[in-house]
Amino acid sequence: MLIRRIKRFIEENSLFQSGDRVLVAVSAGLDSVVLLNILLELREYFNLKLFVSHYDHKIRKNSVEDALFVYRLCKEKGLPLFIASASVPRYAKREGLSLEMAGRELRYRAWYHLAKTYDFQKIALAHHLDDLTEEIFMRIIRGTGRRGLAGIPLKREDLLVRPLLFLTKEEIRNYAQEKGLSWRDDPTNEDLRFLRNKVRHILIPFLAKEFNPNIKEAVSKTAVIIAEEEELIENLAREAFSNVKAVVDDCLALKLTEIKKLPSVIRRRVYFLAFQEVGLPLFRITSRHLLQIEGLLTGKARGPICLPGNFCVYRGPGYLRISQKISPIQPFELSIPSPGLYELPDKSLGRVLVEIICRKNLPQPSFLPGTVLLDASKASFPIVIRNRRPGDRVFIAGLGHKKLKKFLWEKKVPTYKRDSLLIVDKDGEILAIFGLYVHPLFKITDATQDVLLIRLERTKA
């Protein structure tokens, strides 16, 4: 009996724990309706609390009818329902994605949000053996590695589970007919413009007819073997990730020295674990992105490496830093004619307070973070606050002038930070760089009477 087989499959793979709050993704199609019905049959046995999620992709004009179908189904079964919607075509166009990838990204984002907000221990998806076979062939066509050949995982992050993954589409349809279930067919599943449909309706039937009538089962066996090996590799990668990760400027970073020591197969997995931790959309990561990061790691590329989801990888002294893309700061200069409070042209940098203070009334420098102190008798007004520009040099006692670019490299200032450094300038001479440098001729000494104090005040978000 099918229910007995599914029950054994769930137990053998520990898909649910007693008392789990389970969010069941129901599209209104055959597979998800069957999944929901099966879980209702097994709800008492596994002591599950069931909830339903439906995502309206707004691809078809009548997609709202699918939502109404799921609503009526949940009302009949007495199940709580969450409905989310978005224009997948519009999102796909904006992000440069296929409709399938865009829809997948939005669906998963919604599910993860619901799980976090309402404390669901599991999200149940209706993927089956046919889906697994199609996914593997699609990945082979596009180009993939061992991880891709494992196909659709039975479990992911102990949150996503697929109780029907060992069943064929035919078995699912037979169950639905035996139980007298109704569902809605999606006409886009027949549209051969989509790669998945070409694989489903053309490639797999051809392989089954000409090479192996049990092609789905054969592919499944291969996927299971690879998945078991992948689990071992993934565990090694997680251990490596814990050793190489760090925090730089409140962002996730990877230690260069340590990550270089890792075998490339583990290193690539570490990248994915890092992407996952920062919330980057993994579906959109390609081999091209990984190759670019490898170039950044070896120094062949300067970076930053831009990734999907408005993320970038930056190389700094001793680490690779992964964060949201930093908006470029345009060249600017602000003339300071006298003491006062001045807003910087780029609001992200904040504002500066300029004062002249008697030296004996000056607090200890250790209590003045984000502050430049200059001898007021030498640094007369007007002065200029600006960011760097080509040809900048700093004066080093005993050496003369040095290129600012070389100075910043020696100070190990990462490239992504250099345009946001604030420079105090007087008639083209750099008097100070906040947090890094003060011109030796303008430093305060025991003979200094009045101090020009310039303090940076960050604007609160």
Disulfide bonds with the S-S distance in Angstrom:
none
